[in-house]
Every structure is written in C-alpha cells, then in structure tokens.
Amino acid sequence: MLFGLDGVEISLIIMFLCLFAGILSGFPVAFAIGGAGIISFGIIAALDGAGLLVHQAIDQGSQAYRDLIASGETPLRISHFRYPELPVTEMPLFPRGWEHAMDTNLSFIVNRMNERVFAGASIETLLAVLMFVMMGITLERSKIANELLTSMARVFGPLPGGLAVSVVVVGAFLAASTGIVGATVVTMGLLSLPTMLRNGYSPELSTGVIAASGTLGQIIPPSIVIVLLGTLAGDLYATAQETRAQDVGCSDALTYLGEAAVVSVGTLFQAAILPGVLLAFFYAAYAFFYAVINPHKAPPVQMGHAASGGEVITRNYGLLWFVAVPVLVIGGAILAGQVGLSGSQDMTVSRFSQASEAPILRTNVSESCQAAMIELHGQAKWDLAVAQYEAQQSAGGAKAATELTAEQFEQARADTLAAAAPVGTGLMVILVIFGVMFALARGVAPSRSWTPLAVGAGGIVLAMLLDALFLSPLASPGTALLVLLPAIALMLYGGRYAAGLLGANELFRVVFPPLVLIVAVLGSILGGITNPTPAAALGAGGAIMLAAFRKLQEEHNPRAKWILGAAFSIIIMILLGANFDLRMTRESVAVEDLIAFFAASAAFYFALFGIFYAFWVLWRTAVLVPVVRETAKVTSMVFTILIGSQLLNLVLISFGGEHYIQSFLRSFDSEFTVFLIVMAVLFILGFVLDFLEIIYIVVPIVGPVIYGGDFDPKWVTIMIAVNLQTSFLTPPFGFALFYLRGVAPPSVTTRHIYRGVIPFVIIQGAGLALLWLVPEVVTIVPNLLSK
C-alpha cells in the first residue's frame, strides 16, 4: 500500500486536491468541477494501473463474516470501521481495469444527464430555478428594491435602530423574491450601506445586518437552495428508505414506514417558512436592542415625509385600523369556519361506498420485518394494527367499494347538502380580502370621506346574507353570480375607492404589489394549488408586469392602466376557471359555462397582450436585455455545475469512494453523531465551496446515510440549508462577507465587517440549536397544512 494508506483513501485525497486546485485556479467553478473529475480519474487510473493503489476489502467468504450475518447483522452495517478485526482481501481499485470503469462511467453519465438535466422527472422542478432567478433579477433591476428600502426607512427610521430594522425587512423581501445570497447582499450593500453610514450608524452594525439579511435568501421561500436541495432530497430519501426497509427484511418502504417515503419541494417550502421568519425576527430584535443600549451607534433617523401620504395619524388610530380591525376581520372569518358558518360547499358525492379502512400498519410481514417495525413504531402501535386487522377479519375481511343504489346515492347527496356550510370558503376568502382593504384604506386617509368604504362594507355583509339565505350549494355558478351581483357591485364600488386611497399612499404603493406577488407565488405552492414550476412562472410573469408598470408610472404614461388591466384579467381567469366548467368538448355545455368560456378567453388574450406589452416596455427602457442576460448566466451556471458535479460523483463511485464514506458514517451507533459530523463537514466546506457545489457534490454522497434513518427528511433538509446559511456568514471565509467587501466603501474595513457579523453568527447558531432541540419549528406548518 502507498504510504500505508488504503487505495480508496489515497484516491479520495487525490480527488479532493484536484477539486480544490481547480476551484483556486481561477477557472469558472462550473468548468473546474468537471475538469477536476477528469484529471483525478486519470491520476487514479495511472496509479492503479501501476499497481500502487490497493484496496483492502472485507473478505465476504470468511467464516467471521458469515458468523456476523448469522447473528442478525445486516450487510449494510458491516464495514472495516465497525469490525476492524474482520479478514480482508487485497484487490485493485478497478477490478476489471480502468478502461472498463471509464466505459461504464461514460455510458452511465449519458443516462444520468438525460435523467437529471435533459428529460428526467426532476427537470420540471429545475425549471423553477430559471423562473425564480428571472423574478428576482427583474425586481432588482427595475429599482423596486430601492423603493422598498426608502419606504421602509421612512416607516422604521424614527425608531432606535430603525434603519437596521428596515434593512432586515427589505432583505427578507428580496430573499423571498430572489433566493440568491450574492445578489441580495450586493444589492443591499449598494443601496443601504452608504445611507446607514451617512446617518451615524456604526460600520459594525451596518455591515453585520446587511450580510445577515442577505443570507436569508438561503432559507426564506422561494429559495433556490431549497428547490435544488428538494430535487435531491426526494430521490435520496425514497432510495435510502427503500434500502433500509429491504435491509431489515421488509418488502418495501411503504410497509416498513407505514407511509410513502416522499418529500417534495412544496413541502420543504412549507417547512422553511417559520425558521426563515424567526431568523429575520431575531435579526431585527437584535438591531433594535443594540440601538437601545448604544443609541449613538444607531440613532433614530427621519427619512423625508411620512409614509402615510401626507396625513398625520395618531398611534391609537393607526392601531385601530391597521391592526385591530384587520385582526378582527380575519379572526371573525376563522371563527366562522370553526363554528360551521363558513366552510366547504363541495357537493361531490361518490357513487360508490367507502372501502373498509385498512390497519395503520401492514401486519402480514416476515418475523424480521415485524421486529424492525416494532422497534421503529413501538409495541403499542403494532398491537393496535394487529387489533385492527383481527377486527377486520372477524367482520368478514376487507370490504371493497360497492356501487350505491339510487336511493342510497340520493340519501348521501341529501346528507352532504345538510352538512354544507351556509357560506362557502372561497367567498369568505374574497370577503376577508375586501374587508382588510377597506380597513387599511380608512387608516391611511382619515380625512377623506368614509361613505364609499361603508358602502363596500355593506356589500360584504349583503354577500354573506345572500349566500346564506338564497343560495343553495347546488346552485350553478351562473345563478350564484346573478344573486350576488348587487353585493359584488357594492364591494367593487368601495374597492375602487379604497384602491385609490391606498395607491396614493407611498408605503402601500411600494410594498403592496411585490408583497401580493410573493404571496401569490408562495400561496399557490403552500395551498397545494400548483407545484413550484408553474408558481415560478407566475412569479416571473408578475415581476415583468410589475417592473413595466413602474417604468410607465415614472414616465406618467397613461398606458400603465393596460398592465393593471392585464393583471386583473389573470385574476378573472382564475376565478372563472375555479367556478365554471370550461371544457367545451362535453356533449352538453350549459349557456353559463359557454359565456364563462368566452369571458375567460377574452381575459386570457388581454393578459397575454399585457405580458407582451410589458416585455416591450422593459426592452424599450433597457431593462429587459440585462435581465435576460443575467438570468441566462446564473441558470447556465447552475446547470453546468450540475453536469460537472455528476461527472465528479461518477469518478467517486467508480473507485468505491462513495461506499467508503458511507461505511464510515454508518459505523457510528448514534444517528445524532452521524448527523453532527455531516453538519460540521458541510459547515467547513461552506467556507470554500458555494451552495451549488455542496448540494451537487457532497449531499449525494452523505444523503443515503442522513436520509436513511429515523430523522424527518424535512427537518434534515432545512437544517442543511440553515447550516450553509451560517457558514456563508461566518468569518473569515464566509461568502457573504466577500460579497459585501466588494461593494463597501474604503472607510469600511474588513475588521468592521468581521466584528459586525459575529453577533449574527451567534444568532444563527442559536437558531440551529432551536431547530435541533425543537424540530416542531420545522414540521408544524407542513403538518397543519396537510390537515
């Protein structure tokens, strides 16, 4: 053996040295990774061909190995690390020669590229990266981020540390729209750092809060990191749990776990919301208390005129209309749903009876699988499953669904009608939106007439009464529209007046449109309406229309109304598609559905015209070209790194490096110890590798181990994302610090930046500890939404 090391160990050292040399060489990382894979394979193949690399593998034909298998130990857990006394046999790294290994790699990489990059199942999710990147860059290049920061500074500036708090708020906005750490840090550094320094803020607090807020793009959805991690996590978790199930003697993961081994990007978005919001809150709280203790380092600042459109309001008045009334409206709607006044009015009734409910666990399994399931789920849950199975058998066995008779179907329909809520959920959501809008409009303009707002509020009450008293859940959408038409007219009258008041207010004019866009994107994913890719397309299209609208407003161009009309056309399409059956290929099409179809078609063509017009406006104002160029650059970098990392991983697999690392991790008895080691390695690698390299190179290696245990895959993925966020913020090598150093003025030294971020690194560490000790912070939102 060379240097007394195993051949696999030497090969790992060679591969990682080639990787780091390639990264430090100055070549683009996307190409350096693939080149490192090719060069390292050539060196390893040459050494192996010369007989210098020897791998000591466990002799599976030895009596000691057979005794371990007979004792119940699984082959997956048997390794030289756990049982160093086992007999070994020497063999070359490439038993059939490096030529065969290269041939296998080439054929495998073609299939893997086809699966992962060109035509695989994950390509649709990866397309969301392109759309989210375009959404963020469009908002950044159209000066919307600048307006957000100015408006937030006017709101929070008079508070202690108000400018720092405003940076956190805008950083969270940009994180939710871009998901790219570098772009957010650079943008916030260029926009806010000179302003904070000019107003007497200490360089430490200024740089610390900017760098920390920029890293929120790692965790706050729609984060590109989570999209990319999610595409891997789903495959890794499913494969690892399938291997785990078969290793303990079960037929598949569904039998062993009692549920499907599935995790999606949408579920990860749900899991990331609360941790991201908590981190942003902790950042803002630190900035506020720092300013209270050191007022001379973060003084209150008056940033121009008030953000309330010139009208001065008292604190109690603001609390009433901005907090109390909206909370009352939303709380009232939630209470109505709890007591049954509002809810689902779905009258869909199956013509088949329900099949008998299956036991919570499969019980017809082998003895080894039974023992493993009892160890995993507990004796009580297993006994309950057995009792359910015995009760089912005593009742005649599992009963399949049978078709209902005409009388049974009518009775089921009558029961469903009797159980329907008086007011539908969809209508209640619309009424809540109007109610909150009327309250906010009253709050921003106390001196203006409140009569139109009162008329609109009356329309809300009238809509609830009409729906409860005169509309049956069996009523057709056309009938419902005619009955609700008077109430709709009143609400639209008040809504137009409220929109005018809110549009005249600087804060709402700047904050509301991007907030609605972000809520629409995330809401469609979290609500289960669509998957991340169509939601990302909605975000990209909305960002383009929003940017064009702002440009036309700057020019005082009356055609800005065309963009507004296109946006409302999209809303009309969604409402018509949700309430009417627009399939025109049916044998019989109702008149109201035909009218709705033509109305939806007209709305579609107008929305399409609005999007093309928005493209033309951005092209005319020299915004579209840099947006497209930057989007293409970032997206091509992502996919090139994906291809290069696959090549590097195949080299690792070819000489057994992946199996060697996984065997080392599986040699530990404690799953927490393994995960702690992985987190420490990822944290250190975050100093020298970007998140793309870590996701595509490191996670596939350690994923089969950390996703193959009892840990919730959502928790594992979010912990990785927050850990990388902490690494990118930690001195002296954090990427966010170098991004900020590149745009900071000469008066701000590297020492200032390092000292400024240390408190936020401590906050990050506390956040990681909180997620470690209280995993429910990650899982509570997905669990609630799933119900």
ZIBELMO-V151218 format. One record per residue. N is the residue number from 0. OMEGA is omega in whole degrees, -180 to 180 (none if undefined). Layout:
# ZIBELMO-V151218
<<N/OMEGA> <N/OMEGA>>
This chain:
# ZIBELMO-V151218
<<0/-180> <1/180> <2/-180> <3/-179> <4/175> <5/-179> <6/178> <7/179> <8/178> <9/180> <10/177> <11/179> <12/179> <13/-176> <14/-178> <15/175> <16/177> <17/-180> <18/-178> <19/177> <20/178> <21/180> <22/-178> <23/-175> <24/-177> <25/175> <26/175> <27/-175> <28/-177> <29/180> <30/-179> <31/-179> <32/178> <33/178> <34/178> <35/178> <36/-179> <37/-178> <38/-179> <39/178> <40/179> <41/-180> <42/-179> <43/180> <44/180> <45/179> <46/179> <47/179> <48/178> <49/179> <50/-177> <51/-179> <52/-180> <53/179> <54/177> <55/-179> <56/178> <57/179> <58/-177> <59/177> <60/-178> <61/180> <62/-180> <63/179> <64/180> <65/178> <66/178> <67/178> <68/-179> <69/180> <70/178> <71/178> <72/-178> <73/-180> <74/-178> <75/-177> <76/-180> <77/180> <78/179> <79/179> <80/-178> <81/-178> <82/-176> <83/-177> <84/-179> <85/177> <86/-180> <87/176> <88/-178> <89/-180> <90/179> <91/179> <92/180> <93/-174> <94/-178> <95/177> <96/-179> <97/179> <98/179> <99/178> <100/-180> <101/179> <102/178> <103/-180> <104/-178> <105/180> <106/-179> <107/-177> <108/176> <109/178> <110/-179> <111/178> <112/178> <113/-177> <114/-172> <115/-170> <116/-169> <117/-172> <118/-178> <119/-178> <120/-177> <121/-176> <122/180> <123/178> <124/179> <125/177> <126/177> <127/178> <128/180> <129/-177> <130/180> <131/177> <132/180> <133/178> <134/-177> <135/-178> <136/178> <137/179> <138/-180> <139/-175> <140/-179> <141/176> <142/179> <143/178> <144/179> <145/179> <146/177> <147/-178> <148/179> <149/-179> <150/179> <151/178> <152/178> <153/179> <154/-174> <155/-175> <156/-179> <157/179> <158/172> <159/-178> <160/-174> <161/179> <162/179> <163/178> <164/180> <165/177> <166/178> <167/-179> <168/-179> <169/176> <170/177> <171/177> <172/-178> <173/178> <174/-180> <175/-179> <176/-178> <177/-177> <178/-179> <179/-175> <180/-176> <181/-179> <182/-178> <183/-179> <184/-179> <185/180> <186/-179> <187/178> <188/180> <189/-174> <190/-167> <191/-175> <192/178> <193/-180> <194/-180> <195/179> <196/-179> <197/-179> <198/171> <199/179> <200/179> <201/179> <202/-179> <203/-180> <204/-177> <205/-178> <206/-179> <207/-176> <208/178> <209/-180> <210/-179> <211/-180> <212/179> <213/-179> <214/177> <215/177> <216/177> <217/-167> <218/-177> <219/180> <220/0> <221/-177> <222/177> <223/178> <224/-178> <225/177> <226/-178> <227/177> <228/-178> <229/179> <230/177> <231/-174> <232/-180> <233/-180> <234/-178> <235/-178> <236/-180> <237/-179> <238/-178> <239/-180> <240/176> <241/177> <242/180> <243/-179> <244/-179> <245/180> <246/180> <247/174> <248/177> <249/-176> <250/-179> <251/-177> <252/-180> <253/178> <254/-175> <255/-176> <256/-175> <257/178> <258/-179> <259/179> <260/-174> <261/170> <262/-175> <263/178> <264/179> <265/177> <266/178> <267/174> <268/178> <269/-178> <270/-175> <271/-174> <272/-175> <273/176> <274/180> <275/179> <276/179> <277/179> <278/178> <279/178> <280/179> <281/177> <282/-178> <283/180> <284/178> <285/180> <286/-179> <287/-177> <288/174> <289/180> <290/178> <291/-179> <292/-179> <293/-175> <294/-179> <295/179> <296/178> <297/-173> <298/172> <299/-176> <300/173> <301/-177> <302/176> <303/-176> <304/-179> <305/-176> <306/-176> <307/177> <308/178> <309/-180> <310/179> <311/179> <312/179> <313/-179> <314/-179> <315/179> <316/179> <317/178> <318/-179> <319/-171> <320/-180> <321/-176> <322/-170> <323/-176> <324/176> <325/178> <326/178> <327/179> <328/-179> <329/179> <330/178> <331/178> <332/178> <333/179> <334/178> <335/177> <336/-180> <337/-177> <338/175> <339/178> <340/175> <341/-178> <342/-177> <343/173> <344/179> <345/-178> <346/178> <347/-179> <348/179> <349/176> <350/180> <351/176> <352/180> <353/174> <354/180> <355/-176> <356/-179> <357/175> <358/-176> <359/176> <360/173> <361/-176> <362/180> <363/-175> <364/179> <365/-179> <366/180> <367/178> <368/178> <369/180> <370/-180> <371/180> <372/177> <373/178> <374/-178> <375/-172> <376/-176> <377/-178> <378/-176> <379/-179> <380/177> <381/179> <382/178> <383/178> <384/178> <385/179> <386/178> <387/-180> <388/-180> <389/178> <390/179> <391/-180> <392/179> <393/178> <394/178> <395/178> <396/-180> <397/-178> <398/178> <399/179> <400/179> <401/-179> <402/-179> <403/171> <404/-180> <405/-179> <406/179> <407/179> <408/179> <409/178> <410/177> <411/178> <412/179> <413/178> <414/179> <415/179> <416/-180> <417/-178> <418/-177> <419/180> <420/-180> <421/-178> <422/-177> <423/-179> <424/-179> <425/179> <426/-179> <427/178> <428/179> <429/180> <430/178> <431/179> <432/179> <433/-179> <434/178> <435/179> <436/178> <437/180> <438/-180> <439/179> <440/177> <441/-178> <442/-176> <443/-177> <444/-177> <445/-177> <446/-179> <447/-178> <448/180> <449/-176> <450/178> <451/178> <452/177> <453/177> <454/178> <455/177> <456/175> <457/176> <458/177> <459/180> <460/-180> <461/179> <462/179> <463/-180> <464/-180> <465/-179> <466/-177> <467/-172> <468/-170> <469/-178> <470/174> <471/175> <472/179> <473/-178> <474/179> <475/179> <476/179> <477/177> <478/180> <479/180> <480/180> <481/-180> <482/-177> <483/-174> <484/178> <485/180> <486/179> <487/180> <488/179> <489/-179> <490/179> <491/176> <492/178> <493/-179> <494/178> <495/179> <496/-180> <497/179> <498/177> <499/178> <500/-179> <501/179> <502/178> <503/179> <504/-173> <505/-177> <506/-178> <507/180> <508/-177> <509/-171> <510/-170> <511/-177> <512/178> <513/177> <514/178> <515/180> <516/-179> <517/179> <518/180> <519/-180> <520/-178> <521/-179> <522/179> <523/178> <524/-175> <525/180> <526/179> <527/-179> <528/-179> <529/178> <530/-173> <531/-175> <532/175> <533/178> <534/177> <535/177> <536/175> <537/180> <538/180> <539/178> <540/178> <541/179> <542/179> <543/179> <544/179> <545/179> <546/178> <547/178> <548/179> <549/179> <550/179> <551/177> <552/178> <553/180> <554/-174> <555/-178> <556/-179> <557/180> <558/174> <559/178> <560/177> <561/179> <562/178> <563/179> <564/178> <565/178> <566/178> <567/177> <568/177> <569/178> <570/180> <571/178> <572/-179> <573/-179> <574/180> <575/180> <576/-179> <577/-173> <578/-178> <579/175> <580/-174> <581/178> <582/-176> <583/-180> <584/179> <585/179> <586/-179> <587/-179> <588/179> <589/-179> <590/-178> <591/177> <592/178> <593/178> <594/180> <595/-180> <596/-180> <597/177> <598/179> <599/178> <600/179> <601/178> <602/180> <603/-178> <604/178> <605/177> <606/178> <607/177> <608/-179> <609/180> <610/179> <611/178> <612/177> <613/176> <614/-179> <615/179> <616/-180> <617/176> <618/-180> <619/-178> <620/175> <621/176> <622/-172> <623/-176> <624/178> <625/178> <626/-180> <627/-179> <628/-179> <629/178> <630/179> <631/-179> <632/-178> <633/-177> <634/179> <635/177> <636/180> <637/-176> <638/177> <639/176> <640/177> <641/-180> <642/-180> <643/-180> <644/176> <645/177> <646/179> <647/179> <648/179> <649/175> <650/179> <651/180> <652/-172> <653/179> <654/175> <655/-178> <656/-180> <657/179> <658/-180> <659/-180> <660/-180> <661/177> <662/177> <663/-179> <664/-179> <665/-179> <666/178> <667/-179> <668/-177> <669/178> <670/178> <671/179> <672/179> <673/-178> <674/178> <675/178> <676/-180> <677/180> <678/179> <679/179> <680/179> <681/179> <682/-179> <683/179> <684/177> <685/177> <686/-172> <687/180> <688/175> <689/-176> <690/-180> <691/180> <692/-179> <693/-179> <694/-173> <695/-179> <696/-171> <697/-175> <698/177> <699/180> <700/-176> <701/-176> <702/180> <703/179> <704/-175> <705/176> <706/-177> <707/180> <708/-176> <709/-176> <710/176> <711/-177> <712/177> <713/-179> <714/179> <715/-176> <716/-179> <717/176> <718/178> <719/-179> <720/180> <721/178> <722/177> <723/177> <724/179> <725/-180> <726/-178> <727/-178> <728/-171> <729/173> <730/0> <731/-170> <732/-175> <733/-178> <734/-178> <735/-179> <736/179> <737/175> <738/-179> <739/179> <740/-178> <741/-178> <742/-179> <743/177> <744/-178> <745/-179> <746/178> <747/-177> <748/176> <749/178> <750/177> <751/-177> <752/-179> <753/-180> <754/-178> <755/-175> <756/-176> <757/178> <758/-179> <759/173> <760/177> <761/177> <762/178> <763/179> <764/177> <765/177> <766/176> <767/179> <768/179> <769/179> <770/179> <771/-176> <772/-178> <773/-179> <774/-180> <775/176> <776/180> <777/-169> <778/-172> <779/-178> <780/176> <781/-180> <782/179> <783/-178> <784/179> <785/180> <786/none>>
